[in-house]
Amino acid sequence: MPFKTEFLRNSDISKRMTKFSGLFLLFTSLAVFANDPASDVSVASPLAEMAPFFKIGASQPIWDGSANEKLRPIKKLVESRTEIDSLETFIESYLSKGLLKKAALAQNQLGMRHLTLAQNGNVENKAAHLQAAEKAFSKASEFFNPTSMPIDWARVQKNLAITLQDQAQTLDQNDKHNVELLAKSIAIYHSVIDVYKANGDMRNTAMAQMYLATALQDRARIADDKASMDAADKALEIYQQVISALTKYGCPQDRDVAMENYANMLVYRAKKEGDPTEMLKLAVDTYRLLLKNRKRGQDPKAWAHIQANLGRALYELANSGNNPAKNERLAESMAAFYESLKIYTPDVLPQQHARSQVGLGFTLFEISQTLPKDKKDWFFIEALVNIVEGSTALTGNPKLITDGKNIIKQLQKTREPQQGDSKSLL
């Protein structure tokens, strides 16, 4: 049975199951995906994630707010995949009837569906979806123009620039095509910004500027040359403008995204400076301001991400120049990493957990070098345990992971904890 027909049939059934409508739709949709060779959704993982929210044999599901958070991205993928066939049919129909504007708008929607699947679906299908998105946005651009339909043109062009930027991110950093794609993306963003400004749309101007800054940020990371440094400096300048504009126009969530990107760029740029201290201090201050704006309970993952970035920035600051407050900064870095690990657990967010472990490990090692003998050994061993465990987990190599676990066991045998844990020793 064709995918679309099967999905609609299951959807119709789900509507009659009011008690479990949302979940039933999800599960039946995933079941259809399992038999679809072009599937973009993994069935096993979502089902496993949902299992804790149900009690076998119970008349009512055990449910809480976190279940909705897990459902939302999966539902978005399902919807995007199912809408592609319909949009392609609509486009053919519109073109046959000479309804060119409707066809162009549908092409833009088609591009957005492919872009969603590229950004959130299976990695194996990412390149194909990005190519399909680029084709769809390019087709839409053939109808719209910046003079007669400026806002529609700007919207489609922005989507095309995002697609080109994402394509660049899939390539090796040394790939020449990487630079070309980013150059195209940057040029498009500039044109889009000009159109939004000319039409007095300052909020979308600020958002397009933020996209431009992210593209410049990507360009800055390609090579260690003057062009990269110029891109980094320009990105920092634009982020400052964007933060100011989004604050003015009352867009706190978008402003916080810009602030985090700004702080990340400061840390990156600081590493290229002879004296990075001032840039790193500004980055630390920005992360701390973000933590005041974004509470743990509102968005735990985002909160943990900021804590991890703060930990890295404080580590870099502690080791920048002849820092008289080195020990204090290291203690703060350690505390930030520990906070991130409260959310970055190995079973839920293994990659993030591993990165925070490594960062914590290096921080603990630096601390060990400043302590007396009776405390030094414990911190040293704890540092090695974190670095080995985190770095082996990041490799994904079964042999290295096994070897790492064996090393950890040996290290743990020699570990002699002092009174209290590492957090209470400073």
Helices and strands as residue ranges (DSSP letters): H 3-15, G 18-20, H 21-34, H 44-50, G 51-53, H 65-96, H 100-120, G 123-125, H 126-141, H 150-169, H 176-198, H 202-220, H 226-248, H 252-270, H 277-293, H 300-318, H 326-343, H 350-368, H 373-395, H 398-414, G 422-424
